[in-house]
Amino acid sequence: MHPLDFLSLSENNSNWRSCHALDGDYRAGNLNYMADDVTIVAYIKSSSGDEKLREFPKSVPWNNKKWRALLFINEDVCYLGRQYPFAAAGVEDLLEKVLHELKLAPEDSQWTTWTEETSSIRPEYIKDGKDTYHYNDLLKSTLYKDISYMGHPNKEHPMVIGHSVNCLCCGARKLAGADSFFCWSDATEPEQLYYCDCCGATINDLEDATFFDDEIYCPSCFERYVTQCKNCGSYIRKDAAHWSRKLQDLVCDWCYDDEVTLDIFDQEEE
């Protein structure tokens, strides 16, 4: 699985979200799922190709998930997590076929329903990893009560979902909570972290960034993509600037229009 598929569990342009969105209350759980050895993301994406997702940098387009579900697989059993944003007709049959083709499900197994009446014993078979923050629908959901699984749940070898991760900035301390990718160290407080809209680089201090045209630029991208109009001094994107024959440099729209207008007047006077 690609790491971005875990980060985009609930990031999409299809008008749905969950608590695992990157601004959601359980966003840290995306990392816990990514770090374990049992979680797979199944999804249906838009046919339009990679897109700019709401909480992703412009420089990191990714697939737009119209539907997704998590699969939790070990050698004994495969559990199907809650489907978002709806339960898709026929998807279990398709998943069953694919899982058998990939030899990820026990041989000859079929989907079975673990009804709500057995929910009290599920913690004997399904457990969350230590120091994890994901929202485990198999154990906690009030909407997904009849769980689908293939194989044989085994309480002697329970399914452990999620694995602990450390702060994405310092890499040493534990996460501050379910709604953070960072620890609470003064040096790495989440509120101090921003991202360049061009390259996606982390900006730890806004004094190191430049705001231009409603976007944040790191020093490298600002130098690379932005310049000053040779005539009036205003900042302009290089790819939106005009070449001035008179000044032999880049100028903004206003100054270019003035130069063209003056050229026309000069030609008329001649």
MIRO-825209 format. One line per 2 residues: their letters; for each residue x, y, z of C-alpha. Coordinates in pm, 1 decimal. Example, Ala and Ser with C-alpha at 12.3 -4.5 7.8 and 13.67 -1.06 7.14 Angstrom:
residues 2
as> 1230.0:-450.0:780.0  1367.0:-106.0:714.0
end
This chain:
residues 270
mh> 0.0:0.0:0.0  116.6:352.3:-75.4
pl> 152.0:570.4:237.0  -60.4:841.7:75.2
df> -354.0:600.5:59.4  -347.3:587.6:438.7
ls> -310.5:964.4:474.4  -602.3:1013.4:234.6
ls> -836.4:765.5:407.2  -1095.5:1040.2:438.8
en> -947.4:1311.9:216.2  -1146.4:1340.0:-105.2
ns> -1343.2:1563.8:-338.2  -1649.9:1340.1:-330.4
nw> -1838.9:1522.2:-54.6  -1782.7:1280.9:234.4
rs> -1549.8:1262.8:531.6  -1490.4:1080.2:860.0
ch> -1296.3:1131.2:1181.1  -984.8:1010.8:995.8
al> -970.9:1320.0:774.6  -641.9:1507.2:818.1
dg> -824.1:1766.8:1028.0  -1033.8:1503.2:1205.3
dy> -1036.7:1397.7:1569.2  -869.3:1062.0:1493.9
ra> -622.2:1170.5:1224.6  -328.4:1009.8:1408.6
gn> -496.0:674.8:1350.8  -403.1:697.3:981.8
ln> -39.9:657.4:1089.1  -126.2:371.7:1326.1
ym> -296.1:183.6:1042.0  -1.6:253.5:813.8
ad> 247.5:118.1:1067.4  77.3:-213.0:1147.4
dv> 107.3:-532.0:942.8  -260.2:-619.9:903.1
ti> -439.1:-316.7:752.2  -514.5:-274.6:380.7
va> -710.0:10.0:220.2  -967.6:-90.3:-40.9
yi> -1116.9:193.9:-242.8  -1296.8:307.8:-555.9
ks> -1144.9:621.2:-703.0  -1267.0:884.9:-943.2
ss> -1187.7:829.0:-1309.7  -1057.3:1185.7:-1342.7
gd> -706.5:1097.8:-1224.0  -508.5:1248.1:-936.5
ek> -650.6:1571.2:-793.1  -571.1:1839.7:-539.1
lr> -724.3:1707.6:-215.9  -847.8:1947.9:49.6
ef> -571.6:1897.9:310.2  -296.1:1792.4:68.7
pk> -41.2:2038.5:-75.7  -97.8:2140.2:-438.0
sv> 229.6:1970.9:-524.4  97.4:1632.3:-404.5
pw> -215.7:1545.6:-608.3  -367.3:1208.5:-524.2
nn> -661.4:986.5:-611.7  -1010.1:1100.7:-516.4
kk> -1168.1:817.2:-316.6  -1541.0:789.1:-390.6
wr> -1568.3:487.0:-159.4  -1333.7:306.7:75.9
al> -1315.1:39.3:342.9  -1035.8:-105.6:553.3
lf> -947.3:-473.1:549.2  -768.6:-633.8:844.3
in> -591.3:-955.8:752.4  -377.2:-1215.3:929.1
ed> -322.8:-1585.8:864.7  -648.0:-1681.8:1037.7
vc> -908.4:-1431.0:930.9  -994.0:-1125.3:722.8
yl> -1226.2:-861.5:869.4  -1404.4:-604.5:655.5
gr> -1423.4:-264.8:822.8  -1709.8:-22.3:788.4
qy> -1763.5:105.9:434.7  -1755.9:481.8:372.9
pf> -1960.2:675.5:279.4  -2205.9:393.7:203.6
aa> -2223.5:13.5:182.3  -2165.4:-56.2:-187.7
ag> -2378.1:-330.6:-344.3  -2176.7:-628.1:-464.3
ve> -1848.7:-508.1:-316.9  -1815.4:-805.8:-79.0
dl> -1836.5:-1050.6:-369.9  -1569.6:-855.9:-558.1
le> -1343.2:-837.2:-253.7  -1388.7:-1208.0:-185.8
kv> -1276.4:-1291.1:-538.5  -973.3:-1061.0:-524.6
lh> -866.1:-1177.3:-178.0  -871.0:-1538.7:-289.9
el> -681.7:-1458.5:-609.4  -413.3:-1285.5:-402.4
kl> -419.9:-1569.2:-147.3  -490.8:-1322.4:133.1
ap> -797.1:-1506.9:263.5  -810.6:-1863.0:401.0
ed> -877.1:-2112.7:122.8  -1245.6:-2177.4:42.4
sq> -1358.7:-1918.0:300.2  -1662.1:-1696.6:237.9
wt> -1798.4:-1384.8:399.8  -1973.1:-1458.2:727.9
tw> -2164.4:-1215.3:946.5  -2062.1:-1166.0:1306.4
te> -2387.6:-1032.7:1448.6  -2437.5:-761.0:1705.0
et> -2536.6:-1018.9:1966.1  -2174.2:-1138.6:1979.6
ss> -2026.8:-789.1:2021.1  -1945.2:-846.5:2388.9
ir> -1686.6:-1114.7:2303.4  -1522.4:-932.3:2011.8
pe> -1244.3:-780.2:2228.4  -1122.3:-1134.8:2285.8
yi> -1059.1:-1169.0:1911.0  -984.6:-811.0:1802.9
kd> -752.5:-574.1:1989.4  -603.8:-230.4:1937.8
gk> -226.2:-196.6:1941.7  -63.1:-24.0:2237.0
dt> -49.4:358.1:2222.0  -268.9:382.2:1911.9
yh> -535.8:640.2:1825.3  -739.2:500.3:1536.8
yn> -1116.7:469.2:1559.2  -1168.7:93.4:1536.3
dl> -1513.5:45.3:1383.0  -1498.1:-327.7:1454.8
lk> -1502.3:-254.0:1827.7  -1646.9:95.4:1866.5
st> -1892.0:174.5:1588.0  -2258.7:214.5:1677.5
ly> -2346.9:194.5:1306.5  -2139.5:-102.5:1193.3
kd> -2275.3:-372.0:1424.0  -2293.1:-682.8:1202.6
is> -1929.3:-739.7:1104.3  -1829.7:-928.4:788.3
ym> -1532.9:-1163.9:802.7  -1375.2:-1453.0:614.2
gh> -1189.5:-1732.6:787.2  -1172.5:-1824.1:1152.4
pn> -1146.9:-1565.6:1432.0  -893.7:-1693.2:1683.4
ke> -877.1:-1557.0:2037.7  -550.1:-1744.1:2089.9
hp> -410.1:-1529.2:1809.8  -621.3:-1210.4:1815.1
mv> -614.1:-955.7:1536.2  -405.3:-661.7:1663.3
ig> -496.9:-348.2:1470.0  -273.9:-41.8:1464.7
hs> 85.8:12.0:1573.1  229.0:300.2:1774.0
vn> 422.5:577.7:1596.6  632.3:869.6:1715.5
cl> 615.4:1240.6:1639.6  661.6:1307.1:1267.7
cc> 886.7:1602.8:1342.4  1128.5:1487.5:1611.8
ga> 1080.9:1112.6:1565.4  1155.2:1052.8:1932.1
rk> 853.0:1136.9:2145.3  503.6:987.2:2138.7
la> 216.3:1166.7:1970.0  24.0:1422.7:2170.8
ga> -310.1:1256.4:2100.9  -554.2:1125.7:1844.9
ds> -585.4:1462.4:1669.8  -213.7:1526.0:1614.9
ff> 79.1:1392.8:1415.5  320.7:1555.8:1659.6
cw> 431.1:1556.0:2021.0  371.3:1853.2:2248.6
sd> 733.8:1964.6:2267.8  772.8:2342.1:2244.8
at> 997.2:2289.4:1944.1  744.0:2085.0:1750.0
ep> 407.5:2218.5:1860.5  164.5:2148.7:1573.5
eq> 39.9:2506.2:1555.8  390.7:2614.7:1446.9
ly> 399.8:2387.9:1142.2  299.9:2508.0:795.2
yc> 358.1:2377.5:445.6  479.9:2538.2:126.1
dc> 195.5:2543.8:-126.4  443.9:2483.2:-408.1
cg> 666.2:2197.5:-293.7  492.4:2077.9:25.7
at> 800.8:2133.5:242.9  740.6:2177.7:616.8
in> 783.4:2534.0:743.9  847.1:2540.5:1118.1
dl> 831.7:2916.9:1159.6  623.3:3162.8:957.4
ed> 914.3:3406.5:968.0  1082.6:3169.4:723.0
at> 786.7:3185.5:483.8  646.5:3442.0:243.8
ff> 274.8:3497.9:182.3  200.7:3588.4:-176.6
dd> -122.9:3572.1:-374.4  -300.0:3381.2:-90.6
ei> -32.2:3109.7:-83.9  260.9:3023.0:143.8
yc> 606.0:2995.4:-13.4  920.4:2849.6:139.1
ps> 1235.3:3060.2:69.8  1350.5:2830.4:-210.1
cf> 1020.0:2832.8:-399.4  972.4:3207.2:-353.9
er> 1311.3:3272.5:-511.1  1242.5:3024.4:-787.8
yv> 889.1:3123.0:-886.3  844.0:3487.3:-782.1
tq> 1021.5:3804.5:-893.1  969.0:4180.6:-883.2
ck> 836.5:4388.1:-1168.7  1133.8:4575.7:-1312.5
nc> 923.9:4889.4:-1353.9  706.3:4927.9:-1041.4
gs> 867.3:4680.2:-800.8  554.5:4475.8:-725.4
yi> 594.4:4101.7:-673.9  474.4:3876.4:-957.1
rk> 482.7:3508.5:-1048.2  748.8:3454.4:-1313.6
da> 513.2:3235.7:-1516.6  255.6:3518.1:-1524.0
ah> 499.3:3801.1:-1601.8  562.2:3973.7:-1936.2
ws> 890.1:4048.9:-2107.4  949.8:4419.1:-2153.1
rk> 1145.6:4501.9:-2467.1  1212.3:4848.1:-2334.5
lq> 1346.1:4737.7:-1994.2  1475.2:4398.4:-2109.7
dl> 1328.5:4233.9:-1800.8  1004.6:4097.0:-1654.3
vc> 715.3:4331.7:-1571.2  364.8:4295.3:-1428.0
dw> 36.4:4313.6:-1621.4  -19.1:4682.4:-1542.4
cy> 324.1:4796.6:-1650.0  314.6:4581.3:-1961.4
dd> -22.2:4727.0:-2060.0  115.6:5078.9:-2006.9
ev> 418.9:4998.6:-2222.9  202.7:4859.0:-2501.7
tl> -28.5:5161.6:-2482.1  264.1:5402.8:-2500.7
di> 404.1:5214.4:-2799.8  72.2:5257.1:-2978.5
fd> 65.5:5632.0:-2902.2  425.0:5668.1:-3023.5
qe> 339.9:5490.5:-3348.5  34.1:5713.9:-3403.1
ee> 237.9:6028.4:-3346.0  491.6:5913.2:-3600.3
end
